[in-house]
Amino acid sequence: MTTTIITGASQGLGRALARLFASRGHRLILNARRPEPLYELARELGAVAVPGDVSEIAEEIAAAAAGEAGILINNASELGPLPMPKLEDYPWDALMRVFRVNVVAPLHLAQLVLPGMKARGSGVIVNITSDAGVNAYPGWGGYGASKAALEHASRTLAVELEGTGVRVYAVDPGDMNTEMHRLAIPDADVTQLARPEDVAPSIAELVAA
């Protein structure tokens, strides 16, 4: 049975991935900041819930897998202040938090699970990125810069792990009908956007390839 860690699992893409992997027989370690919906999902799926800020409890999340994590999906993201400020007005402490959650925490979790993956000669790390990490959108500078950093870190980690049997992917899932998208663009028409449930299978297939 594959042990899979998913952060940001209480809603949106993380929840869709959790349900999909549960249906495929994975043992799940789920993390999210809001405990109530996380525990509810964990009860539904028979998963282990580790609530809290991923940038503060990475060790607890990794410990719940007991060295057996075969898949790590770094899905948790921090959007930053709302409404989203221009970079010239971005509070430095808020920017630090965005980078801690979106870049440092995923890398830290990868560091924690990699010894077990390398020892077994197999593993998959998926870091969820964004087109905001490639394209320059006014107001998206903090979030976008963090996702650009995550993408570059993912590419570098993938090169460094060549030959170990551990694969690393940076995945941009595209615009989806999620709470984060609605918070970022309150007046957007999200009815035509993809549902997380429609996007999750392509990520699962990438992991299984």
C-alpha positions as semicolon CSV with decimal commas, in nm:
position;residue;x (nm);y (nm);z (nm)
1;M;0,000;0,000;0,000
2;T;0,145;0,336;-0,105
3;T;0,161;0,606;0,162
4;T;0,074;0,946;0,014
5;I;0,108;1,287;0,181
6;I;-0,116;1,566;0,053
7;T;-0,100;1,919;0,193
8;G;-0,381;2,168;0,151
9;A;-0,613;1,869;0,148
10;S;-0,929;2,005;0,307
11;Q;-1,069;2,170;-0,007
12;G;-1,026;2,225;-0,378
13;L;-0,763;2,028;-0,565
14;G;-0,616;1,876;-0,249
15;R;-0,950;1,728;-0,146
16;A;-1,015;1,598;-0,498
17;L;-0,674;1,432;-0,504
18;A;-0,727;1,281;-0,160
19;R;-1,055;1,122;-0,264
20;L;-0,905;0,993;-0,587
21;F;-0,600;0,838;-0,422
22;A;-0,816;0,689;-0,147
23;S;-1,027;0,520;-0,415
24;R;-0,705;0,366;-0,547
25;G;-0,613;0,218;-0,210
26;H;-0,349;0,462;-0,089
27;R;-0,278;0,521;0,278
28;L;-0,324;0,897;0,317
29;I;-0,159;1,155;0,540
30;L;-0,360;1,474;0,499
31;N;-0,270;1,825;0,609
32;A;-0,455;2,156;0,604
33;R;-0,479;2,462;0,824
34;R;-0,848;2,433;0,907
35;P;-0,898;2,130;1,134
36;E;-1,275;2,079;1,106
37;P;-1,301;2,009;0,731
38;L;-0,973;1,818;0,744
39;Y;-1,095;1,582;1,016
40;E;-1,423;1,539;0,833
41;L;-1,242;1,436;0,515
42;A;-1,005;1,210;0,706
43;R;-1,299;1,028;0,865
44;E;-1,461;0,989;0,524
45;L;-1,146;0,840;0,370
46;G;-0,997;0,656;0,666
47;A;-0,695;0,886;0,647
48;V;-0,458;1,036;0,903
49;A;-0,520;1,407;0,962
50;V;-0,235;1,638;1,065
51;P;-0,390;1,986;1,094
52;G;-0,181;2,300;1,107
53;D;0,025;2,546;0,907
54;V;0,251;2,345;0,678
55;S;0,529;2,598;0,726
56;E;0,530;2,522;1,100
57;I;0,458;2,148;1,130
58;A;0,642;1,982;0,840
59;E;0,817;1,748;1,085
60;E;0,483;1,631;1,228
61;I;0,343;1,567;0,880
62;A;0,646;1,366;0,774
63;A;0,653;1,177;1,106
64;A;0,294;1,060;1,049
65;A;0,420;0,873;0,742
66;A;0,683;0,697;0,956
67;G;0,940;0,702;0,676
68;E;0,706;0,523;0,437
69;A;0,594;0,815;0,217
70;G;0,602;0,707;-0,146
71;I;0,424;1,013;-0,282
72;L;0,435;1,375;-0,160
73;I;0,196;1,628;-0,311
74;N;0,277;1,982;-0,200
75;N;-0,057;2,145;-0,274
76;A;-0,095;2,392;0,014
77;S;-0,061;2,755;-0,096
78;E;-0,070;3,099;0,061
79;L;-0,231;3,367;-0,156
80;G;-0,117;3,660;0,055
81;P;-0,299;3,979;0,157
82;L;-0,641;4,056;0,010
83;P;-0,703;4,255;-0,195
84;M;-0,376;4,150;-0,357
85;P;-0,126;4,441;-0,332
86;K;0,126;4,566;-0,582
87;L;0,484;4,470;-0,507
88;E;0,577;4,827;-0,420
89;D;0,316;4,818;-0,142
90;Y;0,361;4,456;-0,033
91;P;0,410;4,422;0,345
92;W;0,743;4,247;0,391
93;D;0,617;4,022;0,671
94;A;0,327;3,903;0,454
95;L;0,569;3,837;0,168
96;M;0,787;3,630;0,401
97;R;0,484;3,419;0,494
98;V;0,393;3,362;0,128
99;F;0,745;3,234;0,057
100;R;0,753;3,020;0,373
101;V;0,431;2,840;0,279
102;N;0,476;2,826;-0,099
103;V;0,849;2,758;-0,130
104;V;1,027;2,673;0,194
105;A;0,766;2,434;0,335
106;P;0,740;2,219;0,020
107;L;1,119;2,193;0,002
108;H;1,142;2,114;0,374
109;L;0,883;1,836;0,341
110;A;1,073;1,698;0,044
111;Q;1,393;1,695;0,251
112;L;1,214;1,501;0,525
113;V;1,067;1,229;0,302
114;L;1,358;1,190;0,062
115;P;1,575;0,962;0,280
116;G;1,303;0,697;0,281
117;M;1,228;0,737;-0,089
118;K;1,594;0,712;-0,185
119;A;1,645;0,408;0,039
120;R;1,359;0,231;-0,142
121;G;1,476;0,355;-0,483
122;S;1,139;0,505;-0,571
123;G;0,917;0,800;-0,492
124;V;0,729;1,090;-0,645
125;I;0,720;1,454;-0,535
126;V;0,460;1,681;-0,697
127;N;0,475;2,056;-0,635
128;I;0,164;2,247;-0,744
129;T;0,262;2,568;-0,920
130;S;0,076;2,835;-1,116
131;D;0,087;3,026;-1,442
132;A;0,134;3,332;-1,219
133;G;0,487;3,201;-1,170
134;V;0,551;3,250;-1,543
135;N;0,328;3,541;-1,643
136;A;0,332;3,887;-1,485
137;Y;-0,013;3,982;-1,353
138;P;-0,056;4,310;-1,162
139;G;-0,120;4,232;-0,796
140;W;0,000;3,874;-0,828
141;G;0,370;3,956;-0,776
142;G;0,409;3,803;-0,431
143;Y;0,223;3,481;-0,506
144;G;0,366;3,457;-0,857
145;A;0,725;3,510;-0,744
146;S;0,684;3,234;-0,485
147;K;0,547;2,993;-0,744
148;A;0,831;3,080;-0,982
149;A;1,075;2,998;-0,704
150;L;0,894;2,670;-0,633
151;E;0,909;2,575;-1,000
152;H;1,281;2,644;-1,022
153;A;1,345;2,455;-0,698
154;S;1,147;2,162;-0,839
155;R;1,351;2,154;-1,160
156;T;1,677;2,173;-0,965
157;L;1,570;1,899;-0,724
158;A;1,470;1,678;-1,016
159;V;1,817;1,714;-1,171
160;E;1,989;1,650;-0,839
161;L;1,786;1,330;-0,786
162;E;1,852;1,178;-1,128
163;G;1,938;0,812;-1,092
164;T;1,783;0,772;-0,746
165;G;1,442;0,651;-0,865
166;V;1,272;0,960;-0,718
167;R;1,079;1,176;-0,965
168;V;0,997;1,543;-0,909
169;Y;0,727;1,733;-1,097
170;A;0,612;2,094;-1,096
171;V;0,248;2,094;-1,208
172;D;0,044;2,397;-1,309
173;P;-0,318;2,278;-1,283
174;G;-0,459;2,585;-1,458
175;D;-0,744;2,805;-1,340
176;M;-1,001;2,614;-1,138
177;N;-1,325;2,688;-0,963
178;T;-1,181;2,703;-0,612
179;E;-1,211;2,919;-0,305
180;M;-0,862;3,059;-0,368
181;H;-0,959;3,173;-0,718
182;R;-1,277;3,334;-0,587
183;L;-1,084;3,516;-0,314
184;A;-0,820;3,638;-0,558
185;I;-1,069;3,759;-0,821
186;P;-1,403;3,815;-0,645
187;D;-1,585;3,938;-0,957
188;A;-1,463;3,658;-1,186
189;D;-1,710;3,422;-1,352
190;V;-1,589;3,085;-1,228
191;T;-1,873;2,884;-1,378
192;Q;-1,670;2,804;-1,690
193;L;-1,354;2,704;-1,503
194;A;-1,247;2,344;-1,453
195;R;-1,353;2,168;-1,137
196;P;-1,074;2,027;-0,916
197;E;-1,234;1,684;-0,964
198;D;-1,172;1,717;-1,338
199;V;-0,807;1,811;-1,293
200;A;-0,709;1,556;-1,027
201;P;-0,703;1,248;-1,257
202;S;-0,435;1,393;-1,484
203;I;-0,210;1,452;-1,182
204;A;-0,277;1,101;-1,054
205;E;-0,185;0,958;-1,394
206;L;0,139;1,158;-1,397
207;V;0,226;1,012;-1,058
208;A;0,144;0,659;-1,174
209;A;0,328;0,684;-1,508
